[in-house]
Amino acid sequence: MLPTGMAHWEGGTNDAPLPHAPSSPHPPSQATCCVTSAPHGKIRFGSKTVWSWHCFFLLMFHIHEYFGLGNVIISLLKAVKSCLVCLASYCENHLQSHYDYPALMKHKLVKATGQMREKLCAQHEKLLEVFCRTDQTSVCVLCIMDEHKNHNIVPAGTERTEKQKQLGPTLMKSQQRIDQRVKKWTDLQQAMESVKHSAQVVLDENERIFTELLRSIERRYVEVRELVQAQERTTVVQAEGLLARLEEEITLLRKKHTDLEKLSHTDDHIHFLQSWQSLAGPSGYEDLNNLTVAPNYSFDGAKRAIAALKVQVEEVNKNEMSKIATAVKEVHLIQALEPNARRELEDSEPKTREDFKKYLIPLTLDVNSAHPNLHLSEGNTVAKMKSEPKNYPDHPDRFDHWQQVLCKQALSGSRCYWEVDWRGTEVDVAVTYQSIKRKGNNNECSLGWNDKSWSLYCSEDKYSFVHKNQSTDIAKPRSLKVGVYVDKVMGTLAFYSVSDSMNLLHRVQGTFIEPLYPAFSVWGFGSSVKLV
């Protein structure tokens, strides 16, 4: 039996060790191979699970160097064990040396693995055989004398034993989390279906009753219908977003649970410790812990109010309509958060720019909405105001007075983020419903100055937030890069000044009942906005 780094010629008279190629600083780390003569000059690969191309090419070099052979069979045999000292994997035949030679008997053998390089210290090329509790990482013996000197160091096996004690409770908590999320998903799904059904019942009743009413109450009828539909859309959109996040977390938790179960059976300490950090950590969905389905998600109250309205049809007034509106708005799928729970939710929101960029969405400007004085460029990611109008074709979506443009894409997903560079005298960075009016010079068409849009006004002198014809000045330092964050489920819209850090400019809470579109106003020739 040949020691590590040697191959055997079977089928000829030669039986000689093959030394390593001069350029190879390490022995073959992933396989041992047997070379056998054969007719027809074919190359055959045997059964394999752990092997290395390094070994294959090294072996070919030795064959030509020492035997001058041209046509050979190469069989890469299946590795059965890996040696944590030799950092190599062996087939059944070549493993025997570890049982025959006293010096090799002390080596640690584990189930064959193709991840030997991961067990080496990247700095010292030594085996990661101890664990630094101070820095919570696996290190080699040389690291102990260097950057981990005087740290709390224990053998890898000792740390594995400690972590193993936590595995049982962790698995139990994981399963409990899965069960809780599945129950929340089921409750929310049932509540959402009930809301849809209840809303439809109310709409049908509303249709039947108001059809019988005189023309004098037709306007009230429309108000009720729109009120119910708007509330239904709001609750369903909120529920769908939360359902999607619950599904994502359930899938993630099940995968982590499966990975933890697999990890509990490995005898590879290093692999266990390296995998532990990612598997035992938080899922990133902790804000859903406070999710509770509201008990009142029926439109029965609205239905009763409408029935009463039929009896008193001639006495309908603002007070009666207020009763209907109140009854409709009492329908909620999610209970209002307690102050502590809301603080926890806010704490779970992104903090750093890297956190925000996880929700970054690709956007382009919609040329069909662009005012003629806005020139689009760079793949419709830049809008610059110029004195010469573009010869855009007529389009119902085009702004004909205000120098404004919408993005082509509506915000998708529960959380969205995008960044804008602006230059010039003044611009608006906004979000809007697609239903904002486009023709004319009134406030119904101007971003921020109506109930269909929210705008951050940026100029050389100041910032201000504008919504529903109300402007609020913002005393913040000027920045030429603005970040916009939207959480549609929680009704959050936030504007940030972006630099090395994220500086909150303004934040509002509301309910979005239509799809949102990023939008921009550009004022002054030469001013521009650019989607980052």
C-alpha positions in Angstrom: 0.0 0.0 0.0 1.3 3.4 -1.0 1.4 6.5 1.2 -0.3 9.7 0.3 0.7 11.2 -3.0 1.5 7.9 -4.7 -0.3 6.0 -7.5 -0.2 2.4 -8.5 0.2 0.9 -12.0 -1.9 -2.3 -12.3 -1.5 -4.5 -15.3 2.2 -3.9 -16.0 5.5 -4.8 -14.4 6.1 -1.3 -13.0 5.2 -0.7 -9.4 6.7 2.6 -8.3 5.7 5.7 -6.3 4.9 8.8 -8.2 6.2 12.0 -6.5 4.3 15.3 -6.7 4.7 17.7 -9.6 7.3 20.4 -8.8 4.7 23.1 -9.1 2.3 21.6 -6.6 2.9 22.8 -3.0 0.3 20.4 -1.5 -0.5 16.7 -2.0 -3.7 15.8 -3.9 -6.3 16.9 -1.5 -9.5 15.4 -2.8 -8.9 11.9 -4.2 -6.7 8.8 -4.8 -6.6 7.2 -8.2 -5.6 3.9 -9.7 -4.1 3.7 -13.2 -4.7 0.5 -15.2 -3.6 -0.5 -18.7 -6.3 -1.2 -21.2 -6.7 -1.7 -24.9 -8.0 0.9 -27.4 -6.5 3.8 -25.5 -9.7 4.8 -23.8 -10.1 6.8 -20.6 -12.7 5.5 -18.1 -13.9 7.2 -14.9 -15.0 4.9 -12.2 -17.5 5.5 -9.5 -16.8 8.7 -7.7 -18.3 11.1 -5.2 -15.2 12.9 -3.8 -12.3 13.5 -6.2 -10.2 16.3 -7.6 -9.2 17.5 -11.1 -5.9 18.4 -9.4 -5.3 14.8 -8.7 -6.3 13.8 -12.3 -3.9 16.2 -14.0 -1.1 15.5 -11.5 -1.5 11.8 -12.2 -1.4 12.3 -15.9 1.8 14.3 -15.5 3.4 11.4 -13.5 2.4 8.8 -16.0 4.0 10.5 -18.9 7.0 11.6 -16.8 7.9 8.2 -15.4 6.4 5.6 -17.7 6.1 7.4 -21.1 2.7 5.8 -21.6 0.3 7.1 -24.2 -2.9 5.1 -24.0 -4.1 4.4 -20.5 -7.3 3.9 -18.5 -7.8 6.3 -15.6 -10.1 5.1 -12.9 -11.0 7.6 -10.2 -12.3 5.5 -7.4 -15.0 6.5 -4.9 -13.5 8.0 -1.7 -14.7 6.5 1.5 -12.9 8.5 4.1 -11.2 11.9 4.5 -8.2 12.5 6.7 -8.3 15.8 8.6 -4.5 15.7 9.1 -3.5 14.7 5.5 -6.3 16.9 4.2 -7.0 14.2 1.6 -9.7 11.7 0.7 -9.0 8.1 0.1 -10.6 5.1 -1.7 -10.9 1.8 0.2 -7.5 0.5 -1.0 -5.5 3.6 -0.3 -7.1 4.1 3.1 -5.4 0.9 4.4 -2.2 2.8 5.0 -3.9 4.7 7.8 -4.6 1.4 9.5 -1.2 -0.1 8.9 1.3 2.6 9.6 1.5 3.7 13.3 2.2 7.3 12.4 -1.0 7.4 10.4 -3.2 5.6 12.9 -3.4 8.8 15.0 -4.9 10.7 12.2 -8.6 11.8 12.4 -10.7 10.1 9.7 -14.2 11.3 8.9 -16.8 10.4 6.2 -15.5 11.4 2.8 -16.1 15.1 2.1 -15.3 17.4 -0.9 -14.9 20.4 1.4 -11.4 19.9 2.7 -10.2 23.4 1.7 -12.9 24.9 4.0 -11.2 23.3 6.9 -7.9 25.1 6.3 -7.0 28.5 7.8 -6.9 30.9 4.8 -3.9 32.8 6.4 -1.7 29.9 7.7 -2.8 26.9 5.6 -3.3 24.9 8.8 -6.2 22.8 9.9 -9.0 24.7 11.8 -9.0 22.5 14.8 -9.8 24.9 17.7 -12.6 27.5 18.2 -12.3 31.0 19.4 -15.2 31.8 21.6 -14.2 35.5 21.8 -14.7 36.0 18.1 -17.0 33.0 17.5 -14.9 31.5 14.7 -12.8 28.5 14.0 -9.1 29.1 14.0 -5.8 27.1 13.6 -3.0 26.7 16.2 -1.0 29.5 14.6 -3.9 31.9 14.9 -3.8 31.3 18.7 -0.4 32.9 18.8 -1.3 35.7 16.5 -4.5 37.7 16.3 -6.4 35.4 18.7 -3.7 35.6 21.4 -5.2 35.6 24.9 -8.7 34.8 23.5 -11.0 32.2 25.0 -9.9 29.2 22.9 -11.4 25.7 23.2 -11.1 22.5 21.0 -13.6 22.3 18.2 -15.1 19.2 19.7 -15.7 21.0 23.0 -17.5 23.8 21.2 -19.5 21.3 19.2 -20.6 19.7 22.4 -21.9 23.0 23.8 -23.6 23.9 20.5 -25.1 20.4 20.4 -26.8 21.0 23.7 -28.6 24.0 22.1 -29.6 22.0 19.0 -32.6 20.3 20.6 -34.2 23.4 22.0 -33.4 25.2 18.7 -35.1 22.5 16.7 -38.1 22.7 19.1 -38.3 26.5 18.7 -38.0 26.1 15.0 -40.9 23.7 14.8 -42.9 25.9 17.1 -42.2 28.9 14.9 -43.3 26.9 11.8 -46.5 25.8 13.6 -47.2 29.4 14.7 -46.7 30.8 11.2 -48.8 28.1 9.6 -51.6 28.9 12.0 -51.3 32.7 11.3 -51.3 32.0 7.6 -54.4 29.8 7.9 -56.2 32.4 10.1 -55.3 35.2 7.8 -56.3 33.3 4.6 -59.7 32.4 6.1 -60.2 36.0 7.3 -59.3 37.4 3.9 -61.8 35.0 2.2 -64.4 36.0 4.7 -63.7 39.7 4.0 -64.1 39.1 0.2 -67.3 37.1 0.8 -68.7 39.6 3.3 -67.9 42.5 1.0 -69.6 40.9 -1.9 -72.7 40.2 0.2 -72.8 43.9 1.2 -72.2 45.0 -2.4 -75.0 42.8 -3.6 -77.3 44.1 -0.9 -76.2 47.6 -1.7 -77.0 47.1 -5.3 -80.5 45.6 -4.6 -81.5 48.3 -2.1 -80.2 51.4 -3.9 -81.6 50.2 -7.3 -85.0 50.7 -5.6 -84.2 54.2 -4.4 -85.1 57.4 -6.2 -82.6 59.3 -8.4 -82.2 61.8 -5.5 -80.1 59.3 -3.6 -78.0 57.9 -6.5 -75.0 59.9 -5.3 -75.2 58.4 -1.8 -75.4 54.9 -3.4 -72.1 55.5 -5.3 -70.4 56.7 -2.2 -71.3 53.6 -0.2 -70.2 51.3 -3.0 -66.8 53.0 -3.4 -66.3 53.1 0.4 -66.8 49.3 0.7 -64.7 48.5 -2.3 -61.9 50.8 -1.1 -61.9 49.2 2.3 -62.0 45.7 0.8 -59.0 46.5 -1.5 -57.1 48.0 1.4 -57.6 44.9 3.7 -57.0 42.4 0.9 -53.8 44.1 -0.4 -52.6 44.2 3.2 -53.4 40.6 3.7 -51.9 39.4 0.4 -48.6 41.2 1.3 -48.5 39.6 4.7 -49.5 36.2 3.3 -46.6 36.4 0.9 -44.2 37.2 3.7 -45.6 34.4 5.8 -45.1 32.0 2.9 -41.6 33.1 2.5 -40.8 32.7 6.2 -42.5 29.3 6.4 -40.4 28.1 3.4 -37.2 29.5 5.0 -38.0 28.0 8.4 -38.7 24.6 6.9 -35.4 24.7 5.0 -33.5 25.8 8.1 -35.3 23.1 10.1 -34.3 20.4 7.6 -30.7 21.7 7.5 -30.6 21.7 11.3 -31.8 18.1 11.4 -29.1 17.1 8.9 -26.5 19.1 10.8 -27.3 17.2 14.0 -26.1 14.0 12.4 -22.8 15.2 11.1 -19.6 14.2 12.8 -17.6 16.9 11.1 -17.1 19.5 13.9 -15.8 22.2 11.6 -18.7 21.9 9.2 -21.1 21.9 12.1 -19.6 25.1 13.6 -19.4 26.9 10.2 -23.0 26.0 9.4 -24.3 26.8 12.9 -24.1 30.6 12.7 -26.3 30.9 9.6 -28.8 28.2 10.7 -29.3 29.2 14.3 -29.6 32.9 13.7 -32.8 35.0 13.2 -34.9 34.5 10.1 -35.3 38.2 9.3 -39.1 38.0 9.7 -39.3 38.8 13.5 -41.7 41.6 12.8 -44.3 39.0 12.0 -44.3 37.9 15.6 -46.8 40.7 16.4 -49.1 39.8 13.5 -52.6 39.0 14.9 -55.7 38.5 12.8 -58.4 41.0 13.9 -61.6 39.3 15.2 -63.9 41.8 13.3 -63.4 41.3 9.6 -67.1 41.3 8.5 -69.1 44.0 6.8 -72.2 43.0 8.8 -72.3 46.4 10.5 -72.3 48.1 7.1 -75.0 45.8 5.9 -77.2 46.8 8.8 -76.6 50.4 8.3 -77.6 50.2 4.6 -80.8 48.4 5.6 -81.7 51.2 8.0 -81.0 53.7 5.2 -83.7 52.1 3.0 -86.3 52.7 5.7 -85.3 56.3 6.2 -84.4 57.0 2.5 -86.0 60.5 2.6 -84.1 61.4 5.7 -80.6 60.4 4.5 -78.1 63.0 5.5 -74.5 63.3 6.4 -74.9 61.8 9.8 -76.3 58.6 8.3 -73.5 58.4 5.7 -71.1 58.8 8.6 -72.6 55.8 10.3 -72.1 53.7 7.2 -68.5 54.9 6.7 -67.7 54.1 10.3 -69.2 50.6 10.0 -67.2 49.9 6.9 -63.9 51.2 8.3 -64.3 48.9 11.4 -63.4 46.0 9.2 -59.8 45.1 9.8 -57.8 41.9 9.2 -54.9 42.9 11.5 -55.4 44.3 15.0 -53.9 47.7 15.7 -50.4 47.3 17.2 -49.7 48.2 20.7 -47.1 51.0 21.2 -44.4 48.5 22.2 -45.2 46.3 19.2 -45.1 49.2 16.8 -41.7 50.2 18.2 -40.5 46.7 17.6 -41.8 46.9 14.0 -40.0 50.2 13.4 -36.9 48.7 14.9 -37.1 45.9 12.3 -37.1 48.3 9.4 -33.9 48.9 7.4 -31.3 51.1 9.0 -28.2 51.1 6.8 -28.0 51.8 3.1 -27.1 48.1 2.5 -30.3 47.1 4.4 -32.4 49.4 2.2 -30.7 48.2 -1.0 -32.1 44.7 -0.3 -35.5 46.1 -1.4 -34.0 48.0 -4.4 -36.3 47.8 -7.5 -35.4 48.5 -11.1 -37.3 51.5 -12.6 -37.5 53.3 -15.9 -39.3 56.5 -16.8 -42.5 56.2 -18.9 -42.0 58.3 -22.1 -45.8 58.3 -22.6 -46.3 60.3 -19.4 -43.3 62.8 -19.9 -44.0 66.5 -20.4 -42.6 67.6 -23.8 -39.9 69.7 -22.1 -38.5 66.7 -20.3 -35.9 64.9 -22.4 -35.3 61.3 -21.4 -32.0 59.6 -21.9 -29.7 56.8 -20.7 -32.3 54.1 -21.2 -35.1 56.3 -19.9 -33.5 56.6 -16.4 -32.7 60.3 -16.8 -35.1 63.2 -17.2 -33.7 66.7 -18.0 -35.7 69.8 -18.5 -34.8 71.7 -21.7 -36.3 74.8 -23.4 -36.7 72.9 -26.7 -39.8 70.6 -26.4 -39.5 67.0 -27.6 -41.8 66.0 -30.4 -43.6 63.4 -28.3 -46.8 61.9 -29.8 -50.1 62.8 -28.2 -51.0 60.4 -25.4 -53.7 60.4 -22.7 -51.1 59.8 -20.0 -48.9 62.7 -20.9 -48.7 65.8 -18.6 -49.5 68.8 -20.8 -48.7 71.6 -18.3 -46.6 70.5 -15.3 -43.1 69.3 -16.2 -43.7 65.8 -14.7 -43.1 62.2 -15.5 -44.1 58.8 -14.0 -42.2 55.6 -13.9 -43.4 52.8 -16.1 -43.4 50.3 -13.3 -45.8 50.2 -10.3 -44.3 49.3 -7.0 -44.3 45.5 -6.5 -43.8 43.5 -3.4 -44.6 44.6 0.2 -41.4 46.7 0.6 -39.7 48.8 -2.1 -36.7 51.2 -2.2 -35.1 53.3 -4.9 -32.6 56.2 -5.1 -32.6 59.4 -7.2 -29.7 61.8 -8.0 -30.9 65.3 -8.8 -29.2 68.4 -10.1 -30.3 71.9 -10.8 -32.6 74.4 -9.1 -35.6 72.4 -7.9 -37.2 69.0 -8.4 -40.0 66.9 -6.8 -39.4 63.2 -5.8 -42.8 61.7 -5.5 -45.1 58.7 -5.5 -48.6 58.8 -7.0 -51.6 56.8 -8.0 -51.8 56.2 -11.8 -55.2 57.9 -11.7 -53.7 61.3 -11.1 -55.0 63.7 -13.7 -52.7 64.7 -16.6 -54.3 67.5 -18.4 -54.5 71.0 -17.1 -52.7 73.3 -14.7 -54.8 72.8 -11.6 -53.7 71.0 -8.4 -55.3 67.8 -9.4 -52.5 67.3 -11.9 -49.6 68.6 -9.7 -47.5 66.1 -7.7 -48.2 66.4 -4.0 -51.0 69.0 -4.2 -53.8 66.4 -4.1 -54.9 63.3 -2.3 -53.5 61.0 -5.0 -49.8 61.8 -4.6 -47.1 62.5 -2.0 -44.0 64.6 -2.9 -40.7 65.6 -1.5 -39.8 69.1 -2.9 -36.0 69.6 -3.2 -34.4 72.9 -4.0 -31.1 74.7 -3.5 -32.5 76.3 -0.4 -34.9 73.9 1.3 -36.8 70.6 1.5 -40.5 70.3 2.0 -43.1 67.5 2.0 -46.3 68.1 0.1 -49.6 66.2 0.3 -53.3 67.2 -0.1 -52.4 70.8 -0.8 -50.4 71.0 2.4 -46.7 71.8 2.5 -44.4 71.0 5.5 -40.9 72.4 5.6 -38.1 70.0 6.5 -35.1 71.4 8.4 -32.5 68.9 7.1 -29.1 69.3 5.4 -29.3 69.4 1.6 -28.4 66.2 -0.3 -28.2 65.5 -4.0 -29.2 61.9 -3.6 -32.6 61.0 -2.2 -33.8 57.5 -1.2 -37.4 56.6 -1.1 -38.7 53.6 1.0 -42.3 52.3 0.9 -43.8 49.5 3.0 -47.2 49.1 1.5 -48.4 46.6 4.1 -47.7 48.9 7.0 -48.6 52.0 5.1 -45.1 53.6 5.4 -43.6 56.2 3.1 -40.2 57.6 4.0 -37.7 59.9 2.2 -34.0 59.8 3.1 -31.0 61.9 2.4 -28.4 59.3 1.1 -24.7 59.6 1.8 -22.4 57.3 3.8 -25.4 57.0 6.2 -29.2 57.2 5.8 -30.7 60.5 7.2 -34.5 60.4 7.5 -36.0 63.5 5.9 -39.7 62.8 6.3 -41.9 59.9 7.1 -45.7 59.4 6.8 -48.1 56.6 7.7 -51.2 56.1 5.6 -53.3 53.6 3.6 -52.5 53.1 -0.1 -55.7 51.9 -1.9 -54.2 51.9 -5.4 -50.9 50.8 -7.0 -48.2 53.4 -6.4 -45.9 54.8 -9.1 -42.6 56.7 -8.5 -42.9 60.1 -10.2 -40.8 63.3 -10.6 -41.2 67.0 -11.3 -38.3 68.9 -12.8 -38.2 72.7 -12.6 -35.8 75.1 -14.3 -33.9 74.5 -17.6 -31.0 72.2 -17.0 -32.4 70.6 -13.9 -32.5 66.8 -14.0 -33.3 63.6 -12.1 -31.5 60.3 -12.5 -32.7 56.9 -11.3 -29.7 55.2 -9.6 
